[in-house]
């Protein structure tokens, strides 16, 4: 029996669906994942009728989205949207990718933001395009250390159904980018000249939401006063909610260091709260919390 045969034998009732757990019966179309060795109802696999017919004619194998997601460098994160009015606590991993959600007043759902310090965007495009095709794909993708320059055209790093806003540095370091889903109305987009900061207004029914990504290099000449000016130039008070993500290279795991104390003083003065409380960069010898989430919400 091949991985793409329709389960139409009585033996099929012995196999539970790898998604819903219910029995895959002989009269139900199903596909077989060759990685986790599970049968999955077609309705649970999110395959359309035409996609299923194409798979029946194909000689290749099939892999479920769960197994494909586990193979990605961002696999430690759930991209499931929530209906919470406030962003829940973000989760971080050694891969330095963070998934978090914030309500943009979209009817019946929240919009999610996915952040990663990608350290060169071009090699990660296949993984990002896969994430964009998931049923619970994020509403915004924020990236830092994109390592792009003007020789790379937008079409080379485009994502389906997303608009791209980018600020490049060079092919050796730095750079930030925002991908906003077409379903999220975008207003003013601001590129800060003094700091690697890129922000976009997302229009909601109850007001504007600011989404921004920041990269502060560990050897930057810009001090925290420059960051304060850059954030202040975004006119934060006009927004109903704010979500700023990025690699600030300020260790929250060392709250007594002068740099961390000054950073907290700056963001608190702007009415922002830092939500990350778990390591976002982990090596064999150390761990640190330098990829941060700043928001006006105090509940998470």
KAZI-V739169 format. One record per residue. N is the residue number from 1. RES is the residue in one letter. D_LAST is the distance of its C-alpha to the last C-alpha in Angstrom with 2 decimals. Layout:
# KAZI-V739169
{{N/RES/D_LAST} {N/RES/D_LAST}}
This chain:
# KAZI-V739169
{{1/X/48.19} {2/X/46.28} {3/X/42.55} {4/X/42.97} {5/X/45.36} {6/X/44.57} {7/X/44.36} {8/X/47.36} {9/X/48.89} {10/X/48.71} {11/X/47.26} {12/X/44.01} {13/X/43.02} {14/X/42.55} {15/X/39.54} {16/X/35.96} {17/X/33.76} {18/X/31.38} {19/X/28.58} {20/X/29.11} {21/X/31.27} {22/X/34.04} {23/X/37.58} {24/X/38.83} {25/X/42.10} {26/X/45.26} {27/X/45.11} {28/X/41.54} {29/X/40.98} {30/X/38.89} {31/X/38.39} {32/X/38.40} {33/X/35.95} {34/X/38.12} {35/X/35.31} {36/X/33.78} {37/X/37.08} {38/X/35.56} {39/X/36.87} {40/X/34.39} {41/X/35.13} {42/X/35.49} {43/X/33.24} {44/X/30.50} {45/X/31.12} {46/X/30.52} {47/X/34.03} {48/X/36.03} {49/X/39.61} {50/X/41.04} {51/X/38.89} {52/X/40.01} {53/X/43.62} {54/X/43.34} {55/X/42.05} {56/X/44.99} {57/X/47.36} {58/X/45.71} {59/X/47.01} {60/X/43.81} {61/X/41.15} {62/X/37.68} {63/X/34.27} {64/X/31.26} {65/X/28.03} {66/X/26.26} {67/X/28.96} {68/X/29.01} {69/X/25.27} {70/X/25.77} {71/X/28.49} {72/X/26.35} {73/X/25.15} {74/X/21.57} {75/X/21.92} {76/X/19.17} {77/X/16.47} {78/X/15.72} {79/X/16.01} {80/X/15.43} {81/X/14.00} {82/X/11.94} {83/X/12.68} {84/X/9.31} {85/X/9.68} {86/X/6.28} {87/X/5.24} {88/X/3.94} {89/X/4.76} {90/X/8.14} {91/X/11.31} {92/X/14.42} {93/X/18.06} {94/X/21.50} {95/X/22.13} {96/X/19.72} {97/X/18.03} {98/X/14.34} {99/X/12.96} {100/X/9.80} {101/X/9.61} {102/X/9.71} {103/X/11.94} {104/X/15.37} {105/X/17.07} {106/X/18.91} {107/X/20.60} {108/X/19.31} {109/X/16.60} {110/X/13.81} {111/X/14.94} {112/X/13.77} {113/X/14.33} {114/X/16.02} {115/X/16.86} {116/X/19.67} {117/X/22.06} {118/X/24.94} {119/X/27.87} {120/X/30.34} {121/X/29.32} {122/X/32.64} {123/X/32.68} {124/X/29.18} {125/X/30.13} {126/X/31.09} {127/X/27.77} {128/X/25.89} {129/X/28.34} {130/X/27.74} {131/X/23.95} {132/X/24.80} {133/X/27.00} {134/X/24.53} {135/X/23.88} {136/X/20.12} {137/X/20.78} {138/X/18.22} {139/X/18.73} {140/X/18.73} {141/X/19.71} {142/X/19.52} {143/X/21.98} {144/X/23.46} {145/X/26.76} {146/X/28.34} {147/X/31.81} {148/X/33.50} {149/X/36.31} {150/X/38.42} {151/X/40.48} {152/X/37.67} {153/X/37.64} {154/X/34.65} {155/X/36.21} {156/X/36.08} {157/X/32.28} {158/X/31.50} {159/X/29.15} {160/X/30.20} {161/X/28.70} {162/X/26.83} {163/X/27.91} {164/X/28.06} {165/X/27.63} {166/X/28.54} {167/X/29.68} {168/X/31.92} {169/X/33.29} {170/X/35.68} {171/X/36.13} {172/X/35.60} {173/X/32.15} {174/X/29.41} {175/X/28.63} {176/X/25.53} {177/X/25.06} {178/X/22.97} {179/X/23.68} {180/X/22.71} {181/X/23.55} {182/X/26.50} {183/X/24.72} {184/X/22.50} {185/X/24.83} {186/X/24.91} {187/X/26.30} {188/X/27.09} {189/X/26.57} {190/X/26.98} {191/X/28.26} {192/X/28.24} {193/X/31.64} {194/X/30.97} {195/X/27.86} {196/X/26.56} {197/X/23.99} {198/X/23.90} {199/X/22.01} {200/X/22.31} {201/X/21.83} {202/X/20.65} {203/X/22.15} {204/X/20.39} {205/X/22.10} {206/X/20.38} {207/X/20.71} {208/X/20.09} {209/X/17.07} {210/X/17.62} {211/X/17.05} {212/X/18.49} {213/X/19.39} {214/X/20.91} {215/X/23.23} {216/X/24.59} {217/X/27.44} {218/X/27.97} {219/X/31.51} {220/X/30.78} {221/X/32.96} {222/X/30.26} {223/X/28.88} {224/X/25.63} {225/X/27.54} {226/X/28.07} {227/X/24.36} {228/X/23.91} {229/X/26.72} {230/X/25.37} {231/X/21.94} {232/X/23.79} {233/X/26.10} {234/X/23.36} {235/X/23.53} {236/X/19.79} {237/X/20.47} {238/X/21.81} {239/X/18.63} {240/X/16.42} {241/X/13.42} {242/X/13.52} {243/X/12.41} {244/X/14.58} {245/X/14.87} {246/X/17.82} {247/X/19.88} {248/X/20.37} {249/X/22.42} {250/X/21.04} {251/X/20.31} {252/X/17.19} {253/X/18.79} {254/X/21.57} {255/X/20.15} {256/X/23.75} {257/X/25.23} {258/X/26.50} {259/X/24.86} {260/X/21.33} {261/X/21.98} {262/X/23.43} {263/X/20.57} {264/X/18.00} {265/X/20.58} {266/X/20.87} {267/X/17.27} {268/X/16.78} {269/X/20.03} {270/X/18.78} {271/X/15.84} {272/X/13.30} {273/X/10.51} {274/X/10.46} {275/X/7.49} {276/X/9.98} {277/X/11.26} {278/X/13.65} {279/X/17.02} {280/X/17.46} {281/X/21.21} {282/X/23.23} {283/X/27.03} {284/X/29.65} {285/X/29.79} {286/X/26.49} {287/X/22.76} {288/X/20.66} {289/X/17.29} {290/X/18.59} {291/X/16.71} {292/X/13.79} {293/X/11.07} {294/X/11.48} {295/X/10.02} {296/X/10.85} {297/X/7.53} {298/X/6.60} {299/X/3.78} {300/X/0.00}}
